[in-house]
Amino acid sequence: MDFASFDKRHYPVLGPRDGYGEWAPTYEATVLDLMDLRLLARLRCVDWPASEATIDLACGTGRVGAWLRAQGVARLDGVDLTPAMLALAEQKKRYDRLILADVTATGLGDGAYDLATQSLADEHIADLRPLYREVARLLRPGGRFVLVGYHPHFLMLGMPTHFDRASGDSVTVESHVHLFADHVTAAHEAGFVLQDMVEGVIDDAWIAAKPKWAPHRNHPISFAMVWRRG
């Protein structure tokens, strides 16, 4: 679904590669762990240390990779579209291998992983079906795909993924609204079954970090799904 019909800010729009390339130096100072890492910690059906091979899709600066290592994940590869993000991930020394590629067409081997993660990237993909097909190809039977996303409800409130340039001007990274039904349809077509789902809302912790967001209290801002490959 096109985000333009919900856009209330009308910032200039950049594509994901250019947008995240420019955002990379300030990304970790902007994105709060409340958005994704807190949700990952709430998942109960994923045995992180049991993963023999994990792929972190849209790994960005390596925030999620560092968290995965802290949970005991052994072998860890990362894929991202943006060289500037991968350069920062490399500095963290948490990945065995980093690959510059589109997450919908990684070029990696079939069935190479038993766990795949993706955080805060699905809204930049116009069609979810290629993503779920690629993840299904990468996973072994029984493997799990953990996806954390920016909640469609918050996007539909008119709040796009955005950041401030060095000049102080705000810009949006191209976004698309995916309803949960879109995820279910794409995942089922690829042979996945949903095992768990949690949602994060604007609560006291969020408002302490972003006081101006008090009017959004109790609105859902992010979600996490765990899919199992059949």
N, C-alpha and C positions, 0 to 999 in steps of 0.2 A: 504494500500500500504506500502510495507516495506521501512523504511527510509534508510536502508543501502545503497541503490543505489544512494542516494543523499549526503551521509555523506562525508564531506570534512575534518573533524577534527579527526575522528577515535579515540575518547576517549574510555576508558573502559566503558562498559554499565552495569548499575545496574537496577534491577527490580523496579517498583514503590514503593513497601513497603520498601525495603532496601534503595533505593535512597532518598526518602523523609524522612525516619527516620534519615539518616545521614545529610541531608540538613536542617532539622528543625531548629537548633539553628541560622543559618544565613539566613534563607529563606526570612524573611521580609526585610532584608537589601539588598537583591539581586533583588527581584521582584518589579518593579516600578508600582505605581498606574496607570501610563499611559497605561499599558498593559490591564487592565481590568476595574478598577473603573471609569476611564474616559469614557469608552464606556457605562457602565451601566447608567451613568448620562445623556447620550445622548438619551436613549430610552424614547419614549413618549407614548407608548401604555400600559405601566404597571403602575397601581395605587398602589404603594408600601404600603401606609398606609391602603389600603382597604383589604389587605391580612389578613385573620383570622388565617391561619396556613401555615407557610413556612418551607420548608426543603432545607437546604444548603448542596448539595451533593459534596463530596470531599472538605469539609470545610477547611481542612488544619489548619493553625494557627488561623483562625477566622478573617482574614482580611475582607473578604466579609461579614461575619456575623456582624462585627462592622459597616460596611457601611449600611447594611440593617436596623439595629437598628436605625441608624441616620436618615434614610428615614421614620421611623415611623412604621416599621414592628412590629407586636405585638408578637405573639407566634412564636418561631424560634427553630427548631431542626437542628442538624448538624450530618453528617455521614462522616467518613473517614476511610481509610484502615490502617492508620499508627498511632500507639499509641503515638509516640513522637509529632506528629502534634496535636493530640487531647489534649494532656497535655497542650500545649501552648494555644489552643483554650479555654480550661477550665479556664485558668488564666484570660482571658478577661471578663468572666462573662457576655457574651452576649447571650448565648444559654440556652434555657429551658432544653434541653436534648442533650447529645452527645452520638453517637452510633458508636462503632467500627464494621465496616462492609464494604463489597464490594458494590460500588454504583450500580452495576448491579443486586444485590441480597441483598437488605437491610433487609429483614425480617419484615419490618414495614407493617402496616395495609393498606388494599385497600382504596382508596379514602380519605385518611387522611389529604390531603393538597390541598390548592387552588393555591399555588405558589411553584415552585421548581427552584433552581438556581444551576448552576455548572460553575466553573471558572477554566480555564487552566488545565484541566484534560483529556479532550476527546482524546488528542494525545497519551495518555498512554493506551488506550483501543483498542485492535486489531480489534474488530468488534463492530460497533456502535449500531447494532440492539438490543442486550440485554439491553443496556442503555436506549434507547428510550422506549422499552417495559416496563421496570421497572418504569420509570417516569410516563408513561401513567397509570400504575396500581396505583401508589401512588396518582395521582391527581384526583380530582373530575371533572365531566363534566364541561367544560368551563375553567378549570384551565390552568395556563400558565407555560411554562418551558422556563427559560431564561438561555441560554448557551453562555458562553464566551470562545473562543478558541484561541489557538496559530494558526496563519494563515498558511494554507498549503503552500502558496507561500514562506513564510520565511523559513519553514522547507525544502522546495525544493531548496532553495539557499544553503543548507548545514549547517544551523544553528540549532543544536538540543537543546532540553531542557537540560541544563547542569549547574553544579556548581563546585566550587573549594573546595576540601577537606582541612582539617586542615593542611595537608602536603603541600598544594599549588598545587597539581595535580588536573587536571580537569577530571570530569567524566560525562557521559551522563545518564539521566534517559530514559529507553526504550521508544522509540517514534514510532508512526505510522502516516503516511500521509493520512488524510481523505479529499478528495475533497468535495466541497459543494454538489455535486450530491450524495455523500454517505450519507450526513446528510439528504438531502431531501428524499431519498429512505427509509432510516431507519425511519424517522419521519412519512412519509405517511403510511408506513406499520403499525405503532403504532396508527394511527388515529389522527395525529397532522396536523394543518394548520399553515403555516408561516404568522405571523402578522407584523414583523418588522425585519430589519437587518441593522447593521452599521459596518463599518470597520475602523480600526485605522492604520495610516501610520506613518513612521518615519518622524517627522517634527522637527521644531526648538526646541521644548521642549525635544524631545528625544535626539537630538544631543547635547543639553546643558548638559544633564545627562550622555551621552555616546558619547563623541567627536569622538571616533574611528569609530562610525557608520555613519559618514557623507557620505561615498560612498553608503549607503543604503537609502539615502533620497528619500522620496515618495514611497518606497516599503511598501506594506501592511504587518503589523506584527501581528495584532489580529483582531478578529471579534466578534460580539454579534448577536445572533438570539433570537427572541421571538416566541415560538410555542404555539398555543392554542389547547387544547385537545377537540375533538368533543364530 
